[in-house]
């Protein structure tokens, strides 16, 4: 489930994940809410954290300020 295309545009799944992360959540909670396998959610989170669109703290993930800006411009 890639999140960012080669052109830098967010995929629909990334947009859904970023919107969900307005409220901090664990990977397990995210997988349950989106209906995606946990391994795909974890891969997406790694990609989004690496792009500074999501931050991780205490086992939970939330959208970063940069992630909000990217989502608004999508």
ZIDADA-V465158 format. One record per residue. N is the residue number from 1. SS is DSSP state (~ for helix, > for strand, _ for the rest). PSI is psi as a letter, one per 40 degrees, with the letter a starting at -180 (NA if undefined). OMEGA is omega in radians with two decimals (none if undefined). Layout:
n ss psi omega
N SS PSI OMEGA
N SS PSI OMEGA
This chain:
n ss psi omega
1 _ g 3.13
2 _ i -3.06
3 _ d -3.07
4 > h 3.14
5 _ i 3.13
6 _ d 3.13
7 _ e 3.12
8 _ e -3.13
9 _ h 3.11
10 > h 3.03
11 _ i 3.11
12 ~ d 3.13
13 ~ d 3.09
14 ~ d 3.11
15 ~ d 3.13
16 ~ d -3.12
17 ~ d 3.13
18 ~ d 3.10
19 ~ d 3.14
20 ~ d -3.05
21 _ e 2.95
22 _ d 3.03
23 _ h -3.13
24 _ i -3.09
25 > i 3.05
26 _ i 3.08
27 ~ d 3.14
28 ~ d 3.10
29 ~ d 3.14
30 ~ d -3.14
31 ~ d -3.13
32 ~ d -3.10
33 ~ d -3.12
34 ~ e -3.09
35 _ f 3.13
36 _ i 3.07
37 _ i -3.10
38 ~ d -3.09
39 ~ d 3.10
40 ~ d 3.11
41 ~ d 3.14
42 ~ d 3.10
43 ~ d 3.12
44 ~ d 3.12
45 ~ d 3.10
46 ~ d -3.14
47 ~ d -3.10
48 ~ d 3.05
49 ~ d 3.12
50 ~ d 3.12
51 _ e -3.13
52 _ f 3.10
53 _ e -3.13
54 > i 3.05
55 > i 3.14
56 > h 3.11
57 > h 3.08
58 _ f 3.12
59 _ e 3.11
60 > i -3.12
61 > i 3.08
62 > i -3.13
63 > h 3.09
64 _ i 3.08
65 ~ d 3.11
66 ~ d 3.10
67 ~ d 3.10
68 ~ d 3.13
69 ~ d -3.14
70 ~ d -3.14
71 ~ d 3.14
72 ~ d -3.11
73 ~ e -3.10
74 _ NA none
